[in-house]
């Protein structure tokens, strides 16, 4: 496995973040999310699977972009999600 993070831990992180973003969102809402992940720490397949798993439970449309980066805020940050909700 390439990354330090498991698919389960990524799924929990994505579920938490998207849950915050979709809270009280009408069903006709759309989301766009950019997932910045540190290469070598996150396996892109695991991240993609985690997003797909969470997407199935959402009642809104979701568009995602996965962005590999060399570094994030600090050495312990491996994933950063940035999202917008359109109503």
C-alpha positions as CSV (number, residue, x, y, z in Angstrom):
1,X,0.0,0.0,0.0
2,X,1.3,3.4,-1.0
3,X,-0.2,5.6,1.7
4,X,-0.2,5.8,5.5
5,X,-4.0,6.3,5.6
6,X,-6.4,3.5,5.3
7,X,-9.5,3.6,3.2
8,X,-11.7,3.4,6.3
9,X,-10.0,6.4,7.9
10,X,-10.3,8.4,4.7
11,X,-14.0,7.4,4.5
12,X,-14.6,8.7,8.0
13,X,-12.8,12.0,7.3
14,X,-14.7,12.6,4.0
15,X,-18.0,11.6,5.6
16,X,-17.4,14.1,8.5
17,X,-16.4,16.9,6.2
18,X,-19.2,16.4,3.6
19,X,-21.7,15.9,6.5
20,X,-20.8,19.4,7.7
21,X,-21.1,20.8,4.2
22,X,-24.5,19.2,3.5
23,X,-26.1,19.8,6.9
24,X,-29.5,21.5,6.3
25,X,-29.0,21.5,2.6
26,X,-32.0,21.2,0.4
27,X,-32.2,18.1,-1.9
28,X,-31.8,20.3,-5.0
29,X,-28.3,21.4,-3.8
30,X,-25.1,20.7,-5.6
31,X,-21.6,20.5,-4.1
32,X,-18.2,20.9,-5.6
33,X,-15.3,19.6,-3.6
34,X,-11.5,19.8,-4.2
35,X,-9.6,17.1,-2.3
36,X,-5.9,18.1,-1.9
37,X,-3.9,15.0,-0.8
38,X,-0.3,14.6,0.0
39,X,1.4,12.2,-2.4
40,X,3.0,9.3,-0.7
41,X,0.7,9.6,2.4
42,X,-2.6,8.9,0.7
43,X,-3.3,6.3,-2.0
44,X,-5.5,7.9,-4.6
45,X,-7.5,4.8,-5.2
46,X,-8.4,4.6,-1.5
47,X,-9.4,8.3,-1.5
48,X,-11.5,7.9,-4.6
49,X,-13.2,4.8,-3.1
50,X,-13.8,6.8,0.1
51,X,-15.4,9.6,-1.8
52,X,-17.5,7.2,-3.8
53,X,-18.7,5.4,-0.7
54,X,-19.8,8.7,0.9
55,X,-21.3,10.0,-2.3
56,X,-23.8,7.1,-2.3
57,X,-25.3,8.3,0.9
58,X,-25.8,11.9,-0.1
59,X,-29.0,13.5,-1.3
60,X,-27.3,16.1,-3.3
61,X,-25.2,16.2,-6.5
62,X,-21.5,16.1,-5.9
63,X,-18.6,17.0,-8.2
64,X,-15.1,16.3,-7.0
65,X,-11.5,17.1,-8.1
66,X,-8.6,15.2,-6.7
67,X,-5.4,17.3,-6.5
68,X,-2.1,15.7,-5.6
69,X,0.3,18.0,-3.7
70,X,3.8,17.7,-2.3
71,X,3.0,19.5,1.0
72,X,0.0,20.9,2.9
73,X,-0.3,23.1,6.0
74,X,2.1,21.0,8.1
75,X,3.9,17.6,8.0
76,X,0.9,15.9,9.8
77,X,-1.7,17.1,7.3
78,X,-2.4,14.6,4.6
79,X,-5.8,15.6,3.3
80,X,-7.5,19.0,2.9
81,X,-11.0,19.3,1.6
82,X,-12.4,22.5,0.1
83,X,-16.1,22.6,-0.8
84,X,-18.8,24.9,-2.1
85,X,-22.5,24.3,-1.8
86,X,-24.8,25.7,-4.5
87,X,-28.5,26.0,-3.6
